[in-house]
Structure formats: C-alpha cells, structure tokens
Amino acid sequence: MEVVKQIIYLLVGLVVFVTGMNFMSNGLKTCAGTSIRKLFRRIKDNKIASASIGAGTTAIIQSSGATTVMVVGFLSAGALTFSQGMSLMLGAFVGTTITGVLVALSSFSFSIFLMLLAFIGFIFGFFKNENIKSIGEVLVGFGILFFGLEAMKGAFSLQVIQDGIVDLLSNINFPILLMVIGALLTMLTQSSSATNGIVIVMVGTNPSLLSSGFYLVLGATIGALLPTFLASLKSNMLAKRVTNSVIIVRSMGAILATILIWAVSNPLFSLLARIPNDDVAIMLALFTVVYNLIFVTIVLPLTKPIEVLANKVFKDKHSIKQQGIIHHLDNNLVNTPSVAIIQVKKEIEGMLDLAEINLFLGIDAMLHLDLSKAKEIEEREEDIDFLNNTISEYLIKISSKASLSDEKKIGAYYHVINDIERIGDHACNFLSMAKKMQAEDLKFSNIAIEEFTNYANILKEMFSLADKIFMLQDYEDLKRLHELEDETDDLKELLSDNHFNRIRKNECNNELTPFHSNLLTELERCADHLTNVGYSIVSPTGDDNQKNKD
C-alpha cells in the first residue's frame, strides 16, 4: 500500500511541477511577451546576439518550445532569415537549462522557503494592477514548482521505488535505448524541463543512477523538438528548412555526446562516484548547461553552410515546377538593392497577373458552377503562394543593405505582395463555394449572374489600373482607381438590396443568401486590395487617409 501511495505522490508531484512551470511561463509571457516580439522583429543578422536573445527569452518564459514555436511563426511571416531563426532556436536550448538548475536547488535546505513564494504570489493576485497580478502568477508558479519537486523527492526516496527504478534501468542499461526513452518521455510530457526535473530528482535521491541520468537528459534534448516540428508542418519552406536542420544537428549532437560518454564511461563514472551525494543533482544540472553551451558554440558558426545544404536537401514538392515561375530575382544582385528592387517589381507584376487569372476563373466557377478549371486554379494558387514566400525572402536579403528610400519601397512591396496573395485566396474561396453550391444543387438566377458580371468588369478595369499605376508610378490614374473602389462599395449595397427584393418576390431561393453575401463581400475586398496595390506608390500600406487626399 505504501508503494501505491508513493507512486501517487510521484505522479501528482509531476503534475504540480509542470503546472508550476506553466504558471511561471504564462505570467512571464504576459509581462514580457510584447517586448520579446518587438525584439524578434528588430533582431539583426548577428548570430551571437540572436542566440543570446533566444537563450534570454527561454530563460524568461521557461519554455524552449514556446520560443522555438514563436521563431517558426516569424520565419513563416518572412520576418527572420535562416541564420537568425536557427541562431534563436540554438540559443533557446541554452535558456531551457535554467529549469534544471532550479530543480537541483531543491536539494538544498533553503528550498523549503522558496515554496512560500506561492503564498506571496497568491496575495499579489488580489491587486487590480495587471502587471502585479502577472508577477503574482510567476511567484505562484515558482513556489508550487518546488512543492511538486518535494513530492517527487519523497516518492523517489522510498527504498522500494528506488530498487525498482535501479532494476529497470539496469535491465535497459544501453545508452542509445536510454536516450530514446528520454526523448519519448519528453514527447509525452511536451517538456524537456519536466523530463530533466524527474531525472535530476531521481539522481539526487539515488546517485547510483547518475550514468543513466546522463543519457536520459541527452534524449530529452531531442524530444523537446516535437512542438517545433509540429508548428513547422503548416509553415512555409523557410520555416521547414530551419526546423528540420535544427532537428538533425540536435539529434546528431545528442547521439555523438552519448557515444563519447559511453566510450569513456568507466573512468568517467568512477571519477564522478567520488562526488558527495548532495552535489550529484547540481552536477547533472550543470552538465545540461555545459553540454548545450558547447553544442551551440560548435554549431553557431556553421549556420551558413547548413543553410546551403538545407536548400539543396529540403526542397518544396513543387520546387522544380515553381522555380520556373521566378523570372527576375537574382541573388547576384542582393548587394545592389537599387537594381534588385527593380527586378522585384517585375516579379510582382507577374504575381498580379496570376492572381487576376485565378480570380476571374474563380468567379466564373461560382456563377456558372463550372468546375472544369478547379485543378488549374488550385495549382496556380500554389504558384502565387510560392511567389509570395520567395519574394518575401528576397526582400529580407536586400533590406539590410538598402538605402532609406529603398527601404520605403521594400516596405511597400511587402504590403503589395500580401494584397495580391489575398486576392488569390479569394479566388480559391470562390471555387470552394462553387463546389458547395453544386453539392446543394443551388444556382444563381440569370439576373444575379448579370449583376455579378458587371461587378467583375469593374474589377478587370481596376486590375489594369493597379498594374499601370504600380509599374509606371502613374499618379494621374489614382483618382480613377479610387472612384472605381467607391463604385464597388455602392454596387455591393445595391446588389444586396436587389437580392433581398427578389427573395421577397419569390424570384430567388433564400438558401442562396449566404453564397450571395459571401461573394459580394469578397469581391468588395478584392477591390480594396487592388486599390492598396495602386496606392502603394504614395503610402506603403495604401491607407484611406492617403486616398482621401487625392
């Protein structure tokens, strides 16, 4: 019965420990989250600075997973380069080791007083100031983290449980297998800190398990990459390349360290056996710090060759086809931004042409339920997304060397390609709605089709004007573009009223209302995006204030 009781203490202690970490993480992210995001956006291409920021961020929010997932998001948004993203992730692995050091501190007598921080944090929770509440959440997390550790220590201290663990680890006393177990345990808990906490507490209560502890914490360094990998699955190719590269080098580092420790295990662990039992836990915690520092020091200078290799190994499944879409971007022009920007402009024009083709095919599919071009629309949408990502990455490369005037153009081009990409998304939305209408045996009336066709004709003129204005810097046509946007706004109201009048007269099926409304709304948004493209020559964001001045 005592064994069952202690196992329950162990499991509950683990839950309390992880809960404490989550409290700390949430509180710290609330306090510092906005500042961290701003810092990520301003980061320069300095590897040491990037790694330091990654380490500091993780030490603050107590989660390497949260940091690396954040990095994946910035990579997907085109806000970081390969080198910056990888350096930040490498630094995060150093920052996460702080938790292991905190766990090791629980072996000292003063750790009992650290639990009181939970009570102090609880009191802070009654304050109205949100920052004080967040600090209170951090203190509560810090306190209950140590309480969870005490519960786990109590369970591990029971001789029967110690004997059982020793027997188990003796039967699987194979370093690679122990490393795999450490990785799997981390994947299950979604936290390398939790795994390291368990292992450090286990070793602290039974120093004879130190050799197994080394391999288990090395395995945890691999398992910790699961949240990052999952986050990258729906990200762009740059984020995938960085994530996959980090997973490979991280796994290689852990395997190599395991083999090295295994090779010198006899003299190494004979030497470590002389360490006083009270110091074993802190020694294992320091090992995680030293290992990660050595790992980052070795890999950080290699980010450039790793990037070159990653570009060759991790290719988009459409890369062969899509590489032919890029006609004007040339990496040899990166050092001459003024020339490179001209090439970017030409590439954007091609992207706009693809969006125009897709939009009107999508409109046609919805108005006439013609799905014969469905595959063509979907493939062209992939091309538009590819162009968006490729142009974004190219703009990042040239931005660091651009003049002030060129920086303004680069900022405008970011917004332009985003507007064009959204037009492509609307085309795919029309195709999806056409499929639903066909499945539900719904079709627009001839009058509605004629009205939408007139709306589409206005968009065709807007495409032509937006292209001309953007490419030729033609300010004279801005007024006409703005007039057409106003016309689409008015027409949206008119077509909506006409539709409901037809419903009242039983001339139209009410089940068509959501499709009619969605089509109108998205067409109006396409008009807005095209206006933004044209007005990008006077305002990077194409905002209404600039339009109203003309």
Buried (B, 14 or more C-beta within 10 A) or exposed (E): EEEEEBBEBBEBBBEBBBBBBBBBBBBBBBBBBEEBBEEBEEBEBEBEBBBBBBBBBBBBBBBBBBBBBBBBBBBBEBBBBBBBBBBBBBBBBBBBBBBBBBBBBBBEEEBEEBBEBBEBBBEBBEEEEEEBBBBBBBBBBBBBBBBBBBBBBBBBBBEEBBEEBBEEBEEEEEBEEBBBBBBBBBBEBBBBBBBBBBBBBBBBBBBBBBBBBBBBBBBBBBBBBBBBBBBBEEBBBBBBBBBBBBBBBBBEBBBEBBEEBBEEBEEBBEEBEEEEEEBBBBBBBBBBBEBBBEBBEEBBEEBEEBBEBBBEEBBBEBEEEBEEBBEBBEEEBBEEBEBBBEBBBEBBBBBBEBBBBBBBBBBBBBBEBEBEBBEEBEEBBBBBBBBBBBBBBBBBBBBEEBEEEBBEBBBBBBBBBBBBBBBBBBBBBBBBBBBEBBEEEBBBBEEBBEBBEEBBEBBEBBBBBBBBBBBEEBEEBBEBBBEBBEBBEEBBEEBBEBBEEBBEEEEBBEEBBEBBBBBBEBBBBBBBBBBBBBBBBBBBBBEBEBBEEE
